[in-house]
Amino acid sequence: MSESTDRFKRAPKRKTAQARTLTVSPEAKAAYEKMIRDKEEREAYARNLPADQKPR
């Protein structure tokens, strides 16, 4: 039984990776925000549509 004691030891903790920062122009940021807003509106609209009917 003493052979299996090292089988279930915890793995060493990993070092956390440093976060990367990205700088974008205000125009690019505004375009990205508009794209995300449009996508959310389309998804909200699609959620309210009836389910697709199976063709006969």
C-alpha positions in Angstrom: 0.0 0.0 0.0 2.9 2.4 0.6 3.5 2.4 -3.2 0.2 4.2 -4.0 0.8 7.1 -1.7 2.6 9.2 -4.3 0.0 8.5 -6.9 -2.6 11.0 -5.7 -0.4 14.0 -4.8 -1.6 17.4 -5.8 0.0 19.0 -8.9 2.1 22.1 -8.2 0.3 25.4 -8.8 1.0 27.2 -12.0 2.2 30.8 -12.2 -0.5 33.2 -13.4 0.1 34.7 -16.8 0.3 38.4 -17.0 -2.6 40.1 -18.7 -2.0 41.8 -22.0 -3.3 45.3 -22.7 -4.4 46.5 -26.0 -4.7 50.1 -27.1 -7.1 50.9 -29.9 -8.2 54.2 -31.5 -11.5 55.7 -30.3 -13.0 55.1 -33.7 -12.2 51.4 -33.6 -13.6 51.1 -30.1 -16.8 52.8 -31.1 -17.1 50.5 -34.2 -16.6 47.5 -32.0 -19.2 48.6 -29.5 -21.7 49.3 -32.3 -21.0 45.8 -33.7 -21.6 44.2 -30.3 -24.8 46.2 -29.8 -26.2 45.2 -33.2 -25.4 41.5 -32.5 -27.2 41.6 -29.2 -30.2 43.2 -30.8 -30.3 40.5 -33.5 -30.1 37.8 -30.9 -32.8 39.3 -28.8 -35.0 39.6 -31.9 -34.3 36.0 -32.9 -35.2 34.8 -29.4 -38.7 36.0 -29.8 -39.3 34.4 -33.2 -41.2 31.1 -33.3 -39.3 27.9 -33.7 -38.6 26.7 -37.3 -41.4 24.5 -38.6 -40.3 21.2 -40.1 -41.0 21.1 -43.9 -43.5 18.5 -44.9 
